[in-house]
Amino acid sequence: MLDIEIARSVPLQEITEIAKRFGITEDDIELYGKYKAKISSEFIEKTKNNKDGNLILVTAINPTPLGEGKTTVAIGLSDALNKIGKKSVLALREPSLGPVFGIKGGATGGGYAQIAPMVDINLHFTGDIHAITSANNLLSAIIDNHIYYGNELKFKKVIWKRCVDLNDRSLREVEIGLSKEKNMKPRDDGFDISVASEIMAIFCLSKDIKDLERRLGNIIVGYNEEDKPIFARDLNAQGALTVLLKDAINPNIVQTLEHNLAIVHGGPFANIAHGCNSVIATKLALKLGDYVITEAGFGADLGAEKFVNIKCRKSQLKPKACVCVATLKALKYHGGASKDECAEENLKALEVGIENLIRHIDNIKNKYGIAPIVGINKYANDSQNEIQFLEKKLKEIGVELSLLDVWANGGDGAIDLAQKIVKYSENESTVKFVYDDKDSIKEKILKVAKEVYGAEDVEYTETANLQIKQIEEMGYREYPVCIAKTQYSFSDDAKNLLCNEPYNIHIKEVIVKNGAEFVVVKTGKIFTMPGLPRHPAAENIGINENGDVEGIF
């Protein structure tokens, strides 16, 4: 059965029933139909003195076209913990419409390890991303309106971009103001995908609505004739932006197919943004569950690095353990095998591909300071010889492995991993940062490039050098860095899977995100507005004769 068929075949409980098990009454939530709701800020305040549960991070090797199943594992693990008598809550990101209609598909898990209602979550859900898009574009409209009526703030350069939550490469660079009306001044502009918007980052890193408004006011939207920054608060925009986000800022609750609680809130990409769900949702989950399973996007070189160096640094979160997800097929792909060859036993390709996994494990353990465990998403035709070979290699470096079958069996397919996580959680939490706040921006970039990516050095364009100089002169040197890099490789070259020859990281642009309170560093050929593949998933999505959505995977 397809994921969407499985999701449709499992009867759901009303979300009020799921909520009751965690002490959440109907007065504490705002219903969006029978199966999804938002939790009120008043309820969050009531839980603030609850003891925190154990935070478990789920990450992965560098992704491949074969898929690794990170979200599926996170969901299956939470279900498994509940099956063995532990109170577990999921804290996940909201899917973006870009991947849903593009190449990657939805982000609600797979098989019998899914969150539901699957179609709703993958499409408009409760409207959070629409609200973020509207707030972003309202700010753009306010900027251009200010310039139209005389430009009192003396804008010389506008750096704030519009956004839309779709993959549309034609919008990367556009020209606006072409109506030829009096006072209209054409200028170059562009669009980001909504999940790469600074407002999405602010949304996910804010502590509460007051912190949200403060951060929105601190957004740098452009520079004046003296090259001084112009802030959103200079336009008196922060109040209106906050109003658009006043409902969105409250976390969403849904359920797994096994009727366990999932909090789904915020959704920045990890290759071009910081890749973690909202701080508000994660901290709420910790007040509700003995265990909280969360994930960070793409491989541990991206999502997990930013989870630690940005999210944990800003919110004092400390994971007890980190699951690194892989498949034998994906490991062989990283070892040089073609997609077709990955289904066959190939110990030689596996031995080479294991290096990708081992590098991620080393980062998790020695660079981030979190205890790692490997979760292998098992296929029915996986070779026993390869499994034993992988177990032996991991044993040599002191890392445990758990075989997972959550796609077919839900929580039952992750009981072994759940039991190991309980054992790991008895240890003290420790988190290490790759760089210090006091390091210069270039020192931070170099440390991530060398220690996490394994690069020899970092190369900068002249533009990037000038931007770093300006950012540090403005007083933002102590912000963490959010490096935008391809997800497919440790390097900034998507085709360099093996990374077995020396390489440098190439920095083309550096931008301060003052509201998010980090510095975005663009590398290689990365774009903040993705494009669609030759045959996007949208071609296969529609409504069948029964009126049901089909084609989302």
C-alpha positions in Angstrom: 0.0 0.0 0.0 1.1 3.6 -0.6 1.7 5.9 2.4 -1.4 7.9 1.6 -3.6 4.7 1.4 -2.2 3.5 4.8 -2.9 6.9 6.4 -6.4 6.8 5.1 -7.0 3.2 6.2 -6.3 3.9 9.9 -9.2 5.4 11.9 -8.1 8.5 13.9 -9.1 9.5 17.3 -10.5 13.0 17.8 -7.6 15.3 18.8 -9.5 16.2 22.0 -9.1 12.6 23.2 -5.3 12.6 22.4 -5.0 15.9 24.3 -6.8 14.7 27.4 -4.1 12.1 28.0 -1.6 14.9 28.5 -3.8 17.1 30.7 -4.9 19.3 27.8 -8.6 20.2 28.0 -10.8 21.6 25.3 -10.5 25.0 26.9 -6.7 24.8 26.3 -6.9 24.3 22.5 -8.4 25.8 19.4 -9.8 23.1 17.1 -9.1 23.0 13.4 -11.6 20.3 12.6 -11.7 17.0 14.5 -8.1 15.9 14.1 -5.8 19.0 14.5 -5.7 21.9 17.0 -3.6 24.7 18.3 -2.5 24.8 22.0 -3.1 28.1 23.7 -0.3 30.3 25.2 -2.2 30.2 28.5 -1.8 26.4 28.7 2.0 26.7 27.8 2.3 29.1 30.8 0.6 26.6 33.1 3.1 23.9 32.2 6.3 26.0 32.8 7.0 24.5 36.2 6.6 20.9 35.0 9.8 18.7 35.0 11.5 18.5 31.6 11.6 15.1 29.9 14.5 13.6 28.0 15.2 15.1 24.6 16.3 12.8 21.8 17.5 14.1 18.5 17.1 12.2 15.2 19.4 13.0 12.3 20.8 11.1 9.4 23.7 10.6 6.9 23.8 12.8 3.8 20.6 12.1 1.9 20.4 10.2 -1.3 17.7 9.6 -4.0 17.0 6.3 -2.3 15.6 8.0 0.9 16.7 7.3 4.5 13.5 7.8 6.4 14.5 10.1 9.2 11.0 11.4 10.0 9.6 7.9 9.7 12.2 6.7 12.3 11.4 9.6 14.6 7.7 8.8 14.5 8.3 5.0 14.9 10.6 5.6 17.8 8.1 7.8 19.7 5.4 5.1 19.1 7.8 2.4 20.4 8.6 4.4 23.6 4.9 4.6 24.2 4.5 0.9 23.6 7.1 0.1 26.3 5.3 2.2 28.8 7.1 5.5 28.4 5.3 8.8 27.9 6.7 10.1 24.6 5.9 13.2 22.5 7.0 14.1 19.0 8.2 17.6 18.1 8.5 17.9 14.4 8.6 20.5 11.6 5.7 21.5 9.3 6.1 20.4 5.7 6.7 23.0 3.0 4.6 22.9 -0.2 7.9 23.2 -2.2 9.0 19.6 -1.6 5.4 18.2 -1.5 4.9 19.3 -5.2 8.6 19.0 -6.1 10.9 16.0 -5.8 11.1 15.1 -2.1 7.4 14.6 -1.4 5.7 15.1 1.9 7.1 15.1 5.4 4.7 13.1 7.6 6.6 9.8 7.8 5.8 6.7 5.9 4.0 3.3 6.1 2.6 2.7 9.6 5.0 5.3 11.2 3.1 8.5 10.1 1.5 11.5 11.7 -2.0 12.3 10.7 -4.1 13.8 9.1 -1.4 13.3 6.5 -2.9 15.2 3.6 -3.9 18.2 5.8 -0.4 18.4 7.4 1.3 18.3 4.0 -0.9 20.9 2.4 -2.3 24.0 4.2 -2.4 22.5 7.7 -3.4 25.3 10.1 -2.1 28.1 7.9 1.1 28.8 9.7 3.3 29.0 6.6 0.7 31.1 4.8 0.8 33.5 7.8 4.6 33.7 7.6 4.4 34.3 3.8 1.8 37.1 4.4 3.9 38.7 7.1 7.0 38.6 4.9 5.3 40.1 1.9 3.5 42.8 4.0 6.9 44.0 5.1 8.0 44.2 1.4 4.8 46.2 0.6 5.5 48.6 3.5 9.1 49.1 2.3 8.1 49.9 -1.2 5.2 52.1 -0.1 7.6 54.1 2.1 9.9 54.6 -0.9 6.9 55.6 -3.1 5.8 58.3 -0.7 9.2 60.1 -0.6 11.7 57.7 1.0 12.0 59.6 4.3 14.4 56.9 5.6 16.7 57.5 2.5 16.8 53.9 1.3 19.8 53.3 -1.0 19.5 49.6 -1.0 16.6 47.2 -0.1 17.8 43.7 0.9 14.4 42.3 2.0 13.0 39.8 -0.4 9.5 38.6 -1.0 8.6 34.9 -0.6 6.3 32.2 -1.7 6.0 28.6 -0.4 6.6 26.9 -3.7 9.7 25.9 -5.7 9.8 28.5 -8.5 13.3 29.2 -9.9 11.9 32.0 -12.2 11.4 34.1 -9.2 15.0 34.1 -8.0 15.6 37.4 -9.7 12.8 39.7 -10.7 12.3 43.4 -11.5 9.5 45.2 -9.7 7.8 48.7 -10.0 7.2 48.5 -13.7 3.7 50.0 -13.7 5.0 53.5 -14.8 3.0 55.3 -12.2 4.3 58.6 -10.9 6.9 58.0 -8.2 7.3 54.3 -9.1 11.0 53.4 -9.2 11.8 50.0 -10.9 14.4 48.0 -9.0 15.8 44.5 -8.9 14.2 42.2 -6.4 13.8 38.4 -5.8 11.9 35.7 -4.0 13.0 33.2 -1.4 10.9 30.1 -0.5 8.9 30.9 2.6 10.7 28.3 4.7 14.0 30.2 4.1 12.4 33.5 5.1 14.0 35.3 8.1 10.5 35.4 9.5 10.3 31.6 9.5 13.6 31.6 11.5 12.4 34.2 13.9 9.1 32.3 14.3 11.0 29.1 15.2 13.6 30.8 17.6 11.2 33.1 19.5 10.4 32.4 23.1 6.9 33.9 23.1 4.9 36.5 21.2 6.7 39.5 22.9 10.0 38.0 21.8 8.6 37.5 18.4 7.6 41.2 18.1 11.0 42.3 19.3 12.8 40.2 16.8 10.5 41.3 13.9 11.3 44.9 14.7 15.0 44.1 14.6 15.0 42.8 11.0 17.4 44.7 8.8 15.4 45.5 5.6 18.0 47.7 3.8 20.7 50.4 4.0 20.5 54.2 3.8 22.6 56.6 1.9 25.2 56.5 4.7 25.3 52.7 4.6 23.6 52.5 7.9 21.0 49.7 8.5 17.3 50.4 8.3 15.2 48.2 10.6 11.6 47.0 10.3 10.9 49.0 13.5 11.9 52.2 11.6 8.9 51.5 9.4 6.7 50.7 12.4 6.0 47.4 10.8 6.6 45.0 13.7 3.1 45.4 15.2 1.2 44.5 12.0 3.6 41.5 11.3 3.0 40.2 14.8 -0.8 40.5 14.4 -0.5 38.3 11.3 1.4 35.7 13.3 -0.6 35.8 16.6 -2.4 32.5 15.9 0.4 30.8 14.1 2.8 31.2 17.0 0.7 28.7 19.0 1.9 25.1 18.5 -0.1 22.6 16.5 -1.0 19.2 17.8 -1.9 16.1 15.8 -1.4 12.3 16.3 0.6 9.4 15.0 -1.3 6.5 13.4 -0.9 4.8 16.8 -2.7 7.7 18.5 0.2 9.3 20.2 0.8 13.0 20.6 2.7 14.9 18.0 3.5 18.7 18.1 4.2 20.0 14.6 5.3 23.6 14.4 7.6 25.7 12.2 9.5 24.4 9.2 12.8 26.0 8.1 14.8 24.0 5.6 18.2 22.8 6.9 20.2 23.3 3.7 19.3 27.0 3.4 18.0 27.8 6.9 18.5 26.3 10.4 16.4 23.2 9.9 14.6 22.8 13.3 11.0 23.0 14.5 10.1 25.9 16.9 11.7 26.3 20.3 8.2 26.9 21.8 7.0 23.5 20.5 10.1 21.6 21.7 10.0 23.2 25.2 6.3 22.5 25.5 6.8 18.9 24.5 9.5 18.5 27.2 6.9 19.7 29.8 4.4 17.1 28.6 6.4 13.9 28.0 9.1 11.8 29.7 10.7 11.5 26.2 10.6 14.0 23.4 11.7 12.9 19.9 12.7 15.7 17.6 14.5 15.8 14.3 16.9 18.2 12.5 16.8 18.4 8.7 19.0 16.5 6.2 22.3 15.1 7.4 24.1 15.7 10.7 26.5 18.1 8.9 23.5 20.5 8.4 20.5 20.0 10.6 22.2 18.6 13.6 25.0 21.1 13.4 22.5 24.0 13.4 20.4 22.3 16.0 23.4 22.4 18.4 25.2 25.6 17.4 22.0 27.7 16.9 19.0 26.2 18.6 20.7 24.7 21.7 22.9 27.7 22.1 19.9 30.0 22.1 17.5 27.9 24.2 19.7 25.8 26.5 18.3 22.5 25.1 20.5 19.4 25.8 19.7 16.2 24.0 20.4 12.9 25.9 21.1 11.0 22.7 21.2 11.3 18.9 19.9 8.6 16.5 21.8 8.7 13.1 19.5 7.1 10.5 20.8 5.3 7.4 19.9 2.4 5.1 22.3 -0.1 3.6 21.2 1.1 0.1 22.1 4.7 0.9 25.5 3.7 2.4 26.3 1.8 -0.8 25.3 4.8 -2.9 27.8 6.9 -0.9 30.3 4.1 -1.7 30.0 4.7 -5.4 27.2 2.2 -6.3 24.5 3.3 -8.8 20.9 3.4 -7.7 20.3 0.0 -9.4 23.4 -1.6 -7.9 22.4 -0.5 -4.4 19.8 -3.3 -4.1 22.4 -6.0 -4.6 25.0 -7.2 -2.0 28.1 -5.2 -2.4 30.5 -5.3 0.5 33.1 -3.2 -1.3 30.7 -0.3 -1.9 29.3 -0.6 1.7 32.8 -0.4 3.2 33.5 2.8 1.3 30.0 4.2 2.1 30.3 3.5 5.8 32.8 6.3 5.9 30.0 8.8 5.4 28.2 7.3 8.4 31.3 7.2 10.6 32.1 10.9 9.9 28.6 11.8 11.0 29.0 9.7 14.1 32.3 11.4 14.9 30.7 14.8 14.6 27.7 13.9 16.8 29.9 12.3 19.5 33.1 14.5 19.4 32.0 17.8 17.9 28.5 18.1 19.3 29.1 16.1 22.5 26.0 13.9 22.2 25.9 10.1 22.6 25.2 8.6 19.1 23.3 5.5 18.2 22.8 4.2 14.6 19.3 3.3 13.3 19.3 1.3 10.1 16.0 1.4 8.3 15.8 -2.2 7.2 14.5 -3.5 3.8 13.2 -7.1 3.5 15.9 -8.0 1.0 18.9 -6.5 2.9 21.8 -8.8 3.0 22.6 -10.5 6.3 26.3 -10.4 5.4 26.1 -6.6 5.0 24.3 -6.1 8.3 26.9 -8.2 10.1 29.7 -6.3 8.4 28.1 -2.9 9.4 27.6 -4.1 13.0 31.3 -5.2 13.2 32.5 -1.8 11.9 30.4 0.1 14.3 31.4 -2.1 17.2 35.0 -1.3 16.5 34.3 2.4 17.1 32.1 1.7 20.2 28.7 2.6 18.6 25.5 0.6 19.0 23.3 -0.3 16.0 19.5 -0.9 16.0 17.7 -2.5 13.1 14.4 -0.8 12.4 11.2 -1.9 10.6 8.9 1.0 11.4 7.5 1.4 7.9 5.9 -2.0 8.0 5.3 -2.4 11.7 5.1 1.1 13.3 6.2 1.3 16.9 6.7 -2.5 17.1 9.5 -2.0 14.5 11.6 0.2 16.9 11.3 -1.5 20.3 15.0 -2.4 20.4 15.9 1.3 19.6 13.4 2.5 22.2 14.9 0.3 24.9 18.4 1.5 24.0 17.3 5.1 24.2 15.9 4.6 27.7 19.3 3.3 28.7 21.1 6.2 27.1 18.9 8.7 28.8 20.2 7.6 32.2 23.4 9.5 31.3 24.0 13.2 31.9 23.3 15.5 29.0 26.3 17.2 27.5 26.4 19.6 24.5 29.5 21.0 22.9 29.6 23.9 20.5 31.9 23.8 17.5 32.8 27.5 17.9 32.6 30.2 20.6 30.4 33.3 20.6 33.6 35.4 20.8 35.1 33.9 17.6 35.1 36.1 14.5 32.7 35.2 11.7 35.5 33.8 9.7 36.8 31.8 12.6 33.3 30.3 13.1 33.0 29.4 9.4 36.4 27.9 9.3 35.8 25.7 12.4 32.5 24.3 10.9 34.2 23.8 7.5 37.2 22.0 9.0 35.8 20.2 12.0 32.3 19.3 10.7 32.7 19.2 6.9 36.3 18.0 6.8 37.4 20.8 4.4 41.0 21.9 4.0 40.2 25.6 4.0 37.6 28.3 3.1 37.6 30.6 0.1 35.7 33.9 -0.1 34.5 36.0 -2.9 35.4 39.7 -2.7 31.7 40.4 -2.0 31.6 38.0 0.9 34.8 39.6 2.4 33.2 43.0 2.3 30.0 41.8 3.8 31.7 40.1 6.7 33.7 43.3 7.4 30.5 45.4 7.4 28.6 42.9 9.6 31.4 42.9 12.2 31.7 46.7 12.1 27.9 46.8 12.8 28.4 44.8 16.0 27.0 41.4 15.0 30.3 39.4 15.3 29.0 37.3 18.1 26.0 35.8 16.2 26.2 32.1 15.3 26.6 31.2 11.6 23.9 29.4 9.6 25.7 27.9 6.6 23.6 27.3 3.5 25.2 24.3 1.8 24.2 21.3 -0.4 22.7 18.5 1.6 24.1 15.8 -0.6 27.8 16.1 0.4 30.0 17.1 3.2 31.6 19.5 0.7 29.7 22.3 -1.1 29.7 20.2 -4.4 26.5 18.1 -4.6 28.3 15.6 -6.8 31.2 15.0 -4.5 29.7 12.1 -2.6 32.9 10.4 -1.5 34.8 13.5 -0.4 38.0 11.5 -0.5 40.1 14.2 -2.0 41.1 17.5 -0.3 38.5 20.3 -0.9 37.7 23.8 0.1 34.4 25.4 1.0 33.5 28.4 -1.2 31.7 31.3 0.3 29.8 33.6 -2.1 27.6 35.7 0.1 27.2 36.5 3.8 24.0 38.2 5.2 23.2 39.2 8.8 19.7 38.1 9.9 19.3 40.5 12.9 15.9 39.3 13.8 16.8 35.7 13.8 20.1 36.6 15.5 22.4 34.6 13.2 24.5 35.2 10.1 23.6 33.3 6.9 26.6 32.1 4.9 25.9 31.0 1.3 28.2 28.4 -0.2 28.8 26.8 -3.6 25.7 26.8 -5.9 23.1 27.0 -3.1 19.9 28.9 -3.8 17.3 30.2 -1.3 14.6 29.6 -3.9 14.6 25.9 -5.2 13.4 24.8 -8.6 11.2 22.0 -9.6 12.6 18.8 -11.2 11.8 17.8 -14.8 8.9 15.7 -13.6 7.6 17.2 -10.3 5.4 15.3 -7.9 2.7 17.8 -8.8 2.1 15.9 -12.0 0.8 12.9 -10.1 -1.3 14.7 -7.4 -5.0 15.1 -7.8 -8.5 14.1 -6.5 -9.9 10.7 -7.3 -13.4 9.6 -8.1 -14.2 9.3 -4.4 -13.2 12.9 -3.7 -10.0 11.9 -1.9 -6.5 13.5 -2.6 -4.1 11.1 -4.1 -0.4 11.2 -5.3 1.1 12.7 -2.1 3.9 10.5 -0.9 
